[in-house]
Amino acid sequence: MLKEIALDDRAPGAADDQHVLSALRDGFFLVRNTVPETLLDEAYAMLGAFFELPAEAKADCRVPGSNGQSGYLPPLVEQGEKGRAPDWKELFHWGAPLPAAHPLRERYPARYPQPYFPDHLVPGIGAALGELHLRMAAFQLDVVRRLAGALGAAPGYFEEMLEDGPVVNRATWYPPMEQAPSADHVWMVEHQDFDLITALPRATAAGLEVLIDGEWAPVEAPDGYTVLNVGMVLERLTGGLARAAVHRVVAAPGQSGGRLSIVQFCHPTPWTVLSTLRGAATDGEPDRYPALTAQDLFQRTMYRINRLDSQHTRHTRHTKASRHTQHAQHSQHAAAARP
């Protein structure tokens, strides 16, 4: 049973800081969702329509130079760090744009790709996904404020490192397992997220599992709630007090059909130095992690899971670059038109 964290620690019945710290040690916890359920339904409907498109149409929605952080990625691209068979899943990523002259975008262009929305294939998808991104990001800021207080940091400590950070949403379509290339493939192999926290609202089917005391336990978001997952960044910042729990997505024996999920990864700004919070350090405990930047952690992990753009073929990137630029400009205007 996942622990629940209340966003307002002053509310009647709200859990105390020790309860919050215990939830962080578990690595997964629940928070009542503030994102409208109707918006989530709309996004799932449009993403479902997108993933049902022919493979050629979806392949044309890849964004060169983005390390898969914008646009579409086909199946069998991402894999676990243990050399397992690539995951049986398709991905679509999106975020919010930064101004062209922003120093973060100039310094780390691959971390801040222009959002790409296939409105020409699914009309209105850009506006819906853009609004969902903003609503989920606001929700996650409320969560990290609560976590900061429990960890003895100023309320805005995590908020500052997330301001203008490459926070990204991911939609994942897990095709039916009977269509997988071999029995060696699963939807998503065991792994840890490499962000600060991840928000996982309800998916369209079961499959998410977390490793607890050596046993895999199913995890689902109840109605009105979002599952929050501790990432490697928060584990490093707390010296291991928070645990980046190992999790996976697998179809149960006999489970039919596919699975669609939406998550949001809270990545801090790439120039953030990940050094342990003084309030989280335990006297007498040895230091567990050397300081490194959020960008270093991102690149190291992306390399290990075969997601760095330099690992992909350059032919596809260059032949479709101009076409993606035109689509991105069209979709940006469509998203901006939504109130």
Buried (B, 14 or more C-beta within 10 A) or exposed (E): EBBBBBBEBEEEEBBEBEBBBBBBBBBBBBBEBBBEEEBBEBBBEBBBBBBEBEEEEBBBBBBBBBBBBBBBBEBBBBBBBEEBBBBBBBBBBBBBBBEEEEEBBEEBEBBBBBBBBBBBBBEBBBBBBBBBBEBBBEBBBEBBBBBBBBBBBEEBBBBEBBEBBBBBBBBBBBBEBEEBEEEEBBBBBBBBBBBBBBBBBBBBBBBBBBBBEEEBBEBBBEEEBBBBBBBBBBBBBBBBBBBBBBBBBBBEEEBEEBBBBBBBBBBBBBEBEBBBBEBBBEEEEEEEBEEEBBBEBBBEBBBBBBBBBEEBEEEEBEEBEEEBBEBBEBBBEBBEEEE
